Amino acid sequence: MSGTLEIPLKGLKEWLEQETVSIVEPLKVEGGSLLNDVRGRLDDVLESCDRLLEDAEKEIAKGSSKTYRRARVMYKLARNFSETINKVTIPDEVSRESLHMLLEDLERMLAAVGRERWKWFPLISPYFIIDRRRFDIALKRAVDSLGELRSFLTNKYVKAKDVEDAFSMVDKLLQSLSDLDEIEKIKKRTELRKRFLEKKIEENQQKIMSIQGKSEVVELVQINEKIGELEEKVKHSLRYLQKPFLKFQSLARGPGYSLPPDEIRKLDEYLSNPFEALATEPEGYATLKRVLQKTEDAMAQGKLKLKSSRLRKAREQIDSVLHRDSLAPLHRSCKEAFFQRQRFSTSGTIATFQSELEQLQKDLRDLGKQKEFTDSRGAVLDNKIKGTLEKIRDQKKELEKLVFELTDKNVQVTL
């Protein structure tokens, strides 16, 4: 046994064809001869069918009461036999696929003809005995040819089939390499797209940081942070009034109680946005005090039903606001922060920055989604590449093994 041969995949078919010519060519010749035998035997069956048709036509023409009906049956049967047999195509090329297809066609055809013969020949008996025997002999020879074809394909043609399988494996391996090349091209385009998106994301982040670093924007952010803290303080300071306000709101909207529109609006504000409601009150927050006074009156009249603990805490908080002006410092802080934000919000510079910032943040979210999709697609392509490489390794290994079995030579296929 010689050393390992390195053969390029694209030249392997030609090399293998030369190495196996002594195996394949005799089998091709024998297969061709077998096809000729099958063709000849089917022609014999067709010829016997023609004789059945001719003799049936003669008897039908005579109009004999004894043979007329049987002749009609035989005529129809012979015509059906011919049509069924003519559906079988004998291939010109000898290959495992062509022989296998012919074998299946012959099996179906002979089974169909055999069933019809078994069903109708007893009805024709005892007439046309010579024609029927001639047909049976031709049919038997055709059945024998089916057995010969099956034996040849199953036993003798195995080596030639292995060569054909090796050729097929070469084509599959070439296709896998082509698939890998295409996937890698897509992967490369995906990587370029990913780098482009990363660059755009970085540019947007830098622009956002630049805008956020502007003194006006920094100051606005600080004001918003302060407002956030004040919102929590206002909620905390009015926490025991939420339930009474809700009940008073329902009462004021009912038919049995009247509250001025400006006080109803302010009551709604204190429930929905207590910070802004307090911040927009004039000095002394007179509207809140009027609402609180009327809330206290409603509780005293029993129009607002509260649990004793809630009622006590609500009265304490109302008393603190009405009589000790407990919200005054918080009120001033809220008004100052609120109007500072308004001043900045109406500034043309801030408006421009805000608009740019919102657009940049929207673009950043869109870019982030695109990058996420690109990363996901990249992961899918990585798995495809890995799977295709494994497939190529397995196909190459299997092909080299089959080549060794056919040629008794160690061959390393180069891709």
C-alpha positions as CSV (number, residue, x, y, z in Angstrom):
1,M,0.0,0.0,0.0
2,S,1.4,3.4,-1.0
3,G,1.5,6.5,1.1
4,T,-1.3,9.1,1.5
5,L,-2.3,10.8,-1.7
6,E,-3.5,14.4,-1.6
7,I,-6.2,15.0,-4.3
8,P,-8.2,18.3,-4.7
9,L,-11.9,17.8,-4.3
10,K,-12.6,19.3,-7.7
11,G,-10.3,16.7,-9.4
12,L,-11.5,13.7,-7.3
13,K,-14.2,12.6,-9.7
14,E,-11.9,12.3,-12.6
15,W,-9.2,10.5,-10.6
16,L,-11.8,8.1,-9.0
17,E,-13.3,7.4,-12.4
18,Q,-9.9,6.3,-13.7
19,E,-9.2,4.2,-10.6
20,T,-12.6,2.3,-10.7
21,V,-13.0,1.9,-14.5
22,S,-12.1,-1.8,-14.2
23,I,-14.9,-2.2,-11.6
24,V,-17.6,-0.1,-13.2
25,E,-17.3,-0.6,-16.9
26,P,-18.0,-4.4,-16.9
27,L,-21.0,-3.8,-14.7
28,K,-22.2,-1.1,-17.0
29,V,-21.9,-3.5,-19.9
30,E,-23.7,-6.3,-18.1
31,G,-26.4,-3.8,-17.0
32,G,-26.8,-2.6,-20.6
33,S,-27.2,-6.2,-21.7
34,L,-29.7,-6.8,-18.9
35,L,-31.7,-3.8,-20.1
36,N,-31.8,-5.1,-23.6
37,D,-33.1,-8.5,-22.3
38,V,-35.8,-6.7,-20.3
39,R,-36.7,-4.7,-23.4
40,G,-36.9,-7.8,-25.6
41,R,-39.0,-9.7,-23.1
42,L,-41.5,-6.9,-22.8
43,D,-41.6,-6.7,-26.6
44,D,-42.5,-10.4,-26.5
45,V,-45.3,-9.8,-24.1
46,L,-46.6,-6.9,-26.2
47,E,-46.4,-9.2,-29.3
48,S,-48.5,-11.8,-27.5
49,C,-51.0,-9.1,-26.6
50,D,-51.2,-8.2,-30.3
51,R,-52.0,-11.8,-31.1
52,L,-54.7,-11.8,-28.5
53,L,-56.2,-8.7,-30.0
54,E,-56.1,-10.1,-33.5
55,D,-57.7,-13.4,-32.6
56,A,-60.3,-11.6,-30.5
57,E,-61.2,-9.3,-33.3
58,K,-61.7,-12.3,-35.7
59,E,-64.0,-14.0,-33.2
60,I,-66.0,-10.9,-32.6
61,A,-66.4,-10.5,-36.4
62,K,-67.8,-14.0,-36.6
63,G,-70.5,-13.2,-34.1
64,S,-70.5,-16.7,-32.6
65,S,-72.8,-16.9,-29.6
66,K,-70.3,-19.2,-27.9
67,T,-67.2,-17.1,-28.3
68,Y,-68.5,-13.5,-28.8
69,R,-68.7,-12.5,-25.1
70,R,-65.4,-14.1,-24.3
71,A,-63.7,-12.5,-27.3
72,R,-64.9,-9.1,-26.2
73,V,-63.4,-9.7,-22.7
74,M,-60.1,-10.9,-24.2
75,Y,-60.0,-7.9,-26.5
76,K,-60.4,-5.4,-23.7
77,L,-58.0,-7.3,-21.5
78,A,-55.3,-7.5,-24.1
79,R,-55.7,-3.7,-24.8
80,N,-55.4,-3.0,-21.1
81,F,-52.3,-5.2,-20.9
82,S,-50.6,-3.3,-23.7
83,E,-51.4,0.1,-22.2
84,T,-50.0,-1.0,-18.8
85,I,-46.8,-2.4,-20.3
86,N,-46.2,0.6,-22.5
87,K,-46.0,2.8,-19.4
88,V,-42.7,1.2,-18.5
89,T,-39.7,3.1,-19.8
90,I,-36.4,1.3,-20.3
91,P,-33.6,3.7,-19.5
92,D,-30.7,4.3,-21.9
93,E,-28.1,4.9,-19.2
94,V,-27.1,2.3,-16.6
95,S,-27.0,3.7,-13.0
96,R,-28.3,2.6,-9.7
97,E,-31.1,5.2,-9.8
98,S,-32.2,4.3,-13.3
99,L,-32.1,0.5,-12.5
100,H,-33.9,1.0,-9.3
101,M,-36.7,3.1,-10.9
102,L,-37.0,0.4,-13.7
103,L,-37.3,-2.3,-11.0
104,E,-40.1,-0.5,-9.2
105,D,-41.9,0.2,-12.5
106,L,-41.6,-3.5,-13.6
107,E,-42.9,-4.7,-10.2
108,R,-45.9,-2.5,-10.3
109,M,-46.7,-3.4,-14.0
110,L,-46.3,-7.1,-13.6
111,A,-48.3,-7.1,-10.4
112,A,-51.2,-5.2,-12.2
113,V,-51.0,-7.5,-15.2
114,G,-50.9,-10.6,-13.0
115,R,-54.0,-9.5,-11.1
116,E,-56.0,-8.9,-14.3
117,R,-54.9,-12.2,-15.8
118,W,-55.9,-14.1,-12.7
119,K,-59.3,-12.4,-12.7
120,W,-60.3,-12.7,-16.3
121,F,-58.5,-15.7,-18.0
122,P,-60.7,-18.3,-16.2
123,L,-63.7,-16.6,-17.8
124,I,-62.2,-16.9,-21.3
125,S,-61.4,-20.6,-20.8
126,P,-61.4,-23.0,-22.7
127,Y,-61.2,-20.7,-25.7
128,F,-58.1,-19.0,-27.1
129,I,-56.0,-21.6,-25.3
130,I,-52.9,-21.3,-27.6
131,D,-52.9,-17.5,-27.4
132,R,-53.3,-17.6,-23.7
133,R,-50.4,-20.1,-23.3
134,R,-48.2,-17.9,-25.6
135,F,-49.0,-14.9,-23.4
136,D,-48.3,-16.8,-20.2
137,I,-44.9,-18.0,-21.5
138,A,-44.0,-14.4,-22.5
139,L,-45.2,-13.1,-19.1
140,K,-43.2,-15.7,-17.2
141,R,-40.0,-14.7,-19.1
142,A,-40.8,-11.0,-18.2
143,V,-41.2,-12.0,-14.5
144,D,-37.9,-13.9,-14.7
145,S,-36.2,-10.7,-16.1
146,L,-37.5,-8.9,-13.1
147,G,-35.8,-11.4,-10.8
148,E,-32.6,-11.1,-12.8
149,L,-32.7,-7.3,-12.6
150,R,-33.3,-7.4,-8.8
151,S,-30.4,-9.9,-8.3
152,F,-28.1,-7.8,-10.4
153,L,-29.0,-4.6,-8.6
154,T,-28.8,-6.1,-5.1
155,N,-25.7,-8.2,-5.5
156,K,-23.4,-7.4,-8.5
157,Y,-24.0,-3.7,-8.9
158,V,-23.1,-2.8,-5.3
159,K,-19.5,-1.8,-6.2
160,A,-20.7,0.4,-9.0
161,K,-23.3,1.9,-6.6
162,D,-20.5,2.7,-4.2
163,V,-18.7,4.6,-6.9
164,E,-21.9,6.5,-7.8
165,D,-22.3,7.3,-4.1
166,A,-18.8,8.6,-4.0
167,F,-19.5,10.9,-6.9
168,S,-22.7,12.0,-5.2
169,M,-20.7,12.7,-2.0
170,V,-18.3,14.8,-3.9
171,D,-21.2,16.9,-5.2
172,K,-22.7,17.2,-1.7
173,L,-19.3,18.3,-0.2
174,L,-18.9,20.9,-3.0
175,Q,-22.4,22.2,-2.2
176,S,-21.6,22.3,1.6
177,L,-18.4,24.3,0.8
178,S,-20.5,26.7,-1.4
179,D,-23.0,27.0,1.5
180,L,-20.2,27.8,3.9
181,D,-18.8,30.5,1.6
182,E,-22.2,32.1,1.3
183,I,-22.8,32.1,5.0
184,E,-19.4,33.6,5.7
185,K,-20.1,36.4,3.2
186,I,-23.4,37.2,5.0
187,K,-21.5,37.0,8.3
188,K,-18.9,39.5,7.0
189,R,-21.7,41.9,5.9
190,T,-23.3,41.5,9.3
191,E,-20.0,42.3,11.1
192,L,-19.6,45.4,8.9
193,R,-23.2,46.4,9.8
194,K,-22.5,45.8,13.5
195,R,-19.3,48.0,13.4
196,F,-21.2,50.8,11.6
197,L,-24.0,50.7,14.3
198,E,-21.5,50.7,17.1
199,K,-19.8,53.7,15.6
200,K,-23.2,55.5,15.3
201,I,-24.2,54.6,18.8
202,E,-20.9,56.0,20.2
203,E,-21.3,59.2,18.2
204,N,-24.9,59.6,19.5
205,Q,-23.8,59.0,23.1
206,Q,-21.0,61.6,22.7
207,K,-23.5,64.1,21.3
208,I,-25.9,63.4,24.2
209,M,-23.2,63.8,26.8
210,S,-22.1,67.1,25.1
211,I,-25.7,68.5,25.3
212,Q,-26.1,67.2,28.9
213,G,-22.9,69.0,29.8
214,K,-24.1,72.4,28.7
215,S,-24.5,74.7,31.8
216,E,-28.1,75.5,31.0
217,V,-29.0,71.8,30.7
218,V,-27.1,71.0,33.9
219,E,-29.0,73.6,35.7
220,L,-32.3,72.4,34.4
221,V,-31.4,68.9,35.4
222,Q,-30.6,70.1,38.9
223,I,-33.9,72.0,39.1
224,N,-35.8,68.8,38.0
225,E,-34.0,66.8,40.6
226,K,-35.0,69.4,43.2
227,I,-38.6,69.3,42.0
228,G,-38.5,65.5,42.3
229,E,-37.5,65.9,46.0
230,L,-40.2,68.6,46.6
231,E,-42.8,66.4,45.0
232,E,-42.1,63.7,47.6
233,K,-42.2,66.3,50.4
234,V,-45.5,67.7,49.3
235,K,-47.0,64.2,49.1
236,H,-45.7,63.5,52.5
237,S,-47.0,66.7,53.9
238,L,-50.5,66.1,52.5
239,R,-50.6,62.3,53.0
240,Y,-53.4,62.4,55.6
241,L,-55.6,64.5,53.3
242,Q,-55.7,62.2,50.3
243,K,-58.6,60.1,51.6
244,P,-60.6,63.2,52.8
245,F,-60.0,64.9,49.5
246,L,-61.2,61.9,47.5
247,K,-64.4,61.8,49.5
248,F,-64.8,65.5,49.3
249,Q,-64.3,65.4,45.5
250,S,-67.2,62.9,45.2
251,L,-69.3,65.0,47.5
252,A,-68.6,68.3,45.6
253,R,-69.6,66.6,42.3
254,G,-72.8,65.3,43.7
255,P,-76.2,67.2,43.7
256,G,-76.3,67.8,47.4
257,Y,-73.2,70.0,47.7
258,S,-72.0,73.1,45.8
259,L,-68.4,74.1,45.4
260,P,-67.1,76.9,43.1
261,P,-65.4,75.8,39.9
262,D,-62.0,77.2,40.8
263,E,-62.0,75.3,44.0
264,I,-63.2,72.1,42.3
265,R,-60.3,72.4,39.8
266,K,-57.8,73.0,42.5
267,L,-59.1,70.0,44.5
268,D,-58.6,67.9,41.4
269,E,-55.0,69.2,41.0
270,Y,-54.2,68.4,44.6
271,L,-55.3,64.8,44.0
272,S,-53.5,64.4,40.6
273,N,-50.4,66.6,41.0
274,P,-50.1,68.0,44.5
275,F,-46.7,69.6,43.8
276,E,-47.9,71.7,40.9
277,A,-51.2,72.5,42.7
278,L,-49.3,74.0,45.6
279,A,-46.6,75.7,43.5
280,T,-49.2,77.6,41.4
281,E,-51.0,78.8,44.5
282,P,-50.6,82.6,45.3
283,E,-48.9,83.7,48.5
284,G,-50.7,82.2,51.5
285,Y,-52.3,79.4,49.3
286,A,-55.8,80.8,49.9
287,T,-57.6,78.3,47.6
288,L,-56.1,75.3,49.5
289,K,-57.2,76.9,52.8
290,R,-60.7,77.4,51.5
291,V,-60.9,73.8,50.3
292,L,-59.5,72.6,53.7
293,Q,-62.0,74.7,55.6
294,K,-64.9,73.3,53.7
295,T,-63.5,69.8,54.0
296,E,-63.3,70.3,57.8
297,D,-66.9,71.6,57.9
298,A,-68.1,68.6,55.9
299,M,-66.4,66.2,58.3
300,A,-67.9,68.1,61.3
301,Q,-71.4,67.8,59.7
302,G,-70.9,64.1,59.2
303,K,-71.0,64.4,55.4
304,L,-67.5,62.8,55.1
305,K,-67.3,59.4,56.7
306,L,-63.8,58.4,57.8
307,K,-62.4,55.9,60.3
308,S,-61.6,57.5,63.6
309,S,-57.8,57.2,63.1
310,R,-58.0,58.8,59.7
311,L,-60.4,61.4,60.9
312,R,-58.1,62.4,63.7
313,K,-55.0,62.6,61.6
314,A,-56.8,64.6,58.8
315,R,-58.1,67.1,61.4
316,E,-54.6,67.5,62.9
317,Q,-53.1,68.2,59.4
318,I,-55.9,70.6,58.5
319,D,-55.4,72.5,61.7
320,S,-51.6,72.7,61.1
321,V,-52.1,74.2,57.6
322,L,-55.0,76.5,58.5
323,H,-53.8,77.8,61.8
324,R,-50.0,77.3,62.0
325,D,-49.2,77.9,58.3
326,S,-47.1,74.8,58.3
327,L,-46.9,74.6,54.4
328,A,-45.4,78.1,54.0
329,P,-41.7,77.2,53.7
330,L,-42.5,74.3,51.4
331,H,-44.9,76.5,49.4
332,R,-42.1,79.1,48.8
333,S,-39.6,76.4,47.7
334,C,-42.2,74.8,45.3
335,K,-43.1,78.2,43.7
336,E,-39.4,79.0,43.3
337,A,-38.5,75.7,41.7
338,F,-41.6,75.6,39.5
339,F,-41.0,79.1,38.1
340,Q,-37.3,78.4,37.6
341,R,-38.3,75.3,35.5
342,Q,-40.8,77.4,33.6
343,R,-38.2,80.0,32.8
344,F,-35.7,77.4,31.5
345,S,-38.4,75.5,29.6
346,T,-39.4,78.6,27.7
347,S,-35.8,79.4,26.9
348,G,-35.1,79.1,23.2
349,T,-31.7,77.6,23.9
350,I,-33.1,75.0,26.2
351,A,-35.9,74.2,23.8
352,T,-33.3,73.6,21.1
353,F,-31.2,71.4,23.3
354,Q,-34.3,69.5,24.5
355,S,-35.4,68.9,20.9
356,E,-32.0,67.7,19.9
357,L,-31.7,65.6,23.0
358,E,-35.0,63.9,22.4
359,Q,-34.2,63.2,18.8
360,L,-30.8,61.8,19.7
361,Q,-32.3,59.6,22.4
362,K,-34.9,58.3,20.0
363,D,-32.1,57.6,17.4
364,L,-30.1,55.9,20.1
365,R,-33.0,53.6,21.0
366,D,-33.5,52.7,17.3
367,L,-29.8,52.1,16.8
368,G,-29.8,49.9,19.9
369,K,-32.7,47.8,18.5
370,Q,-30.9,47.4,15.2
371,K,-27.7,46.4,16.9
372,E,-29.6,43.9,19.1
373,F,-31.1,42.4,15.9
374,T,-27.6,42.3,14.2
375,D,-26.1,40.6,17.3
376,S,-28.8,38.0,17.3
377,R,-28.4,37.4,13.5
378,G,-24.6,37.2,14.0
379,A,-25.1,34.5,16.7
380,V,-27.4,32.5,14.3
381,L,-24.8,32.8,11.6
382,D,-22.0,31.6,13.9
383,N,-24.1,28.5,14.8
384,K,-24.7,27.9,11.0
385,I,-21.0,28.2,10.3
386,K,-20.1,25.9,13.1
387,G,-22.7,23.4,12.0
388,T,-21.6,23.6,8.3
389,L,-18.0,23.1,9.3
390,E,-18.9,20.0,11.2
391,K,-20.9,18.7,8.3
392,I,-18.0,19.3,5.9
393,R,-15.6,17.5,8.2
394,D,-18.0,14.5,8.5
395,Q,-18.6,14.5,4.7
396,K,-14.9,14.7,4.0
397,K,-14.1,11.8,6.4
398,E,-16.9,9.6,5.0
399,L,-15.8,10.3,1.4
400,E,-12.1,9.5,2.2
401,K,-13.3,6.2,3.8
402,L,-15.4,5.3,0.8
403,V,-12.5,6.1,-1.6
404,F,-10.2,3.8,0.4
405,E,-12.7,1.0,0.3
406,L,-13.0,1.4,-3.5
407,T,-9.4,1.9,-4.4
408,D,-7.4,0.5,-1.4
409,K,-5.5,3.8,-1.4
410,N,-5.2,6.4,1.4
411,V,-6.5,9.6,0.0
412,Q,-6.6,13.0,1.7
413,V,-9.1,15.2,0.0
414,T,-8.0,18.8,-0.1
415,L,-10.7,21.5,0.0
